[in-house]
Amino acid sequence: REKVARWMIANGYATGHGEKITDLLEELKWQIDERIAIEREACARACDKLGDEYADANSADCAFAIRERGAL
């Protein structure tokens, strides 16, 4: 448990209040999933911006596909 907690802290993850290793791993999974969702939305917004700047319909399709991937 301590080794996992040290790794999480060293890599910028919070350990929460978990007393068991399963608690730590659940907290880590939640945080990773949250970071993935944030990055996915940032990518979709980049596609949206390109579509706005260049009137490119493919960019809208790209943004939609990225957001749909997150809904799975």
URLINRA-V283960 format. One record per residue. N is the residue number from 0. RES is the residue in one letter. OMEGA is omega in whole degrees, 0 to 359 (* if undefined). D_FIRST is the distance of its C-alpha to the first C-alpha in Angstrom with 1 decimal. Layout:
BEGIN
N;RES;OMEGA;D_FIRST
N;RES;OMEGA;D_FIRST
END
This chain:
BEGIN
0;R;182;0.0
1;E;180;3.8
2;K;178;5.5
3;V;179;5.3
4;A;178;6.2
5;R;179;8.6
6;W;180;10.0
7;M;181;10.6
8;I;181;12.4
9;A;182;14.2
10;N;173;15.5
11;G;178;16.7
12;Y;176;14.5
13;A;180;13.7
14;T;182;10.5
15;G;181;12.7
16;H;183;12.2
17;G;178;9.4
18;E;180;8.1
19;K;179;6.6
20;I;178;5.0
21;T;176;8.8
22;D;179;9.5
23;L;181;7.8
24;L;176;9.6
25;E;178;12.7
26;E;179;12.8
27;L;179;12.7
28;K;180;15.3
29;W;182;17.4
30;Q;178;17.5
31;I;178;18.4
32;D;179;21.1
33;E;179;22.4
34;R;177;22.9
35;I;180;24.6
36;A;179;26.9
37;I;180;27.9
38;E;179;28.6
39;R;179;30.6
40;E;177;32.7
41;A;178;33.4
42;C;179;34.6
43;A;178;36.8
44;R;177;38.2
45;A;176;39.1
46;C;178;41.0
47;D;182;42.7
48;K;177;43.8
49;L;178;45.3
50;G;178;47.1
51;D;184;48.5
52;E;187;49.6
53;Y;181;51.2
54;A;184;52.1
55;D;180;50.2
56;A;179;49.6
57;N;178;47.1
58;S;178;44.8
59;A;177;44.8
60;D;179;44.1
61;C;180;41.2
62;A;179;39.7
63;F;181;40.2
64;A;179;38.5
65;I;180;35.4
66;R;178;35.2
67;E;179;35.8
68;R;179;33.0
69;G;182;30.6
70;A;182;32.2
71;L;*;31.2
END
